[in-house]
């Protein structure tokens, strides 16, 4: 590939990416439990900060945004794990598993 055909690399202070309205929607998204989980988290965040808007943005350093999104992804992935205390909490038994993993 010649130098003329390479795209110019940009170095802005902040890289902003915006999605146009309904650009990510398809027929499967509205059926997705994950979609409603994330929508609920966004709405909770807005309620906690007394904000009402149809548009939402997250910004920060890319590592912090990745950590923030990864946190919610992990919460979603492990939300159905059942944790119960054993009768004798001094005795560890590695063979005891939650019912939803059997």
N, C-alpha and C positions, 0 to 999 in steps of 0.2 A: 504494500500500500504506500503510495507516495505521500510526501509531507502535505501536499495540497489537499488531499482527501481526508486527512485526519481532522476530527472536530476539535475546536479550540477548547482547552480545559479552562474552566472558570474558577475563580477563587473568591467568591463573595464572602462577606462577613457572616451572613446568615443565608442558608439555602432554604427557600420556602417552596413547598409543594402543596398545592391545593387541589382537591377533588371537585369536579363539577357536580351539581345536584343530580343525584340518582345515577351517577356514572358507574357505581359499583354494584348496583342492584340488579339482581336477576331473579328468576322465579324460585330458586332454591334458598336464597338469602332469607326471605321472609319466613321460611319454614325452619330455619336453623336456630337451635337452642343457644348456640354460641353467639349469634347476632343479638338475640334478646338479652343475654347476659351482659355483653359489652354495652349495649344501649342503656341498660339499667345502671351500669357503673357510671357512664357519662352523665346520666340524669341525676344520679345521687350526688356526684361531684358538683354539679351546677346548683342543686338544691342546698347543699351544705354551704355554698358561697353566696346564696341569695341571688343567683343569676338566672335569668330566663331569656333564652335566645334559641333560634333554630339553627344557628351556626355555632361550631365548636372548634377550637384550635388548641393544640398542645405544642409547646416549643421549649427549647432548652438545648443543652449539649446532647449530641447524638447518643452518647453512652448513657446519659441519664434518662432520655426518652426510651431507649431500648430496655433499660432496667425497669422502668415504669410499666411498659407494655408487657414485658416478660413476667412481672409480678402478677398482673391480671390474668395472663395466660395460665400460669401455674395455679392460681386460685381456681380458675375454671376447670382445669384438668383434674384437680384433686378435690373438687367440691363434694363428691359423693363418697369419699372415704369415711368409713365409720370408725370412730375412736371410742373404745370403752375401757374403763379401768377394770383390771382383774380383781378378784376378791382379795388375794394376798399380793399386794403391790411390791413386796420384797422378793418375790419369786418371778424370774423371767423365764417364759416358755416360748422359744422361737417357733413352735408348731401351732400356736394359737394365731388364727387369722380372722380378720373381720368377715362377716357373713357374705358381703358383696364381692369377695375375692375368691370364693369357693366355686 
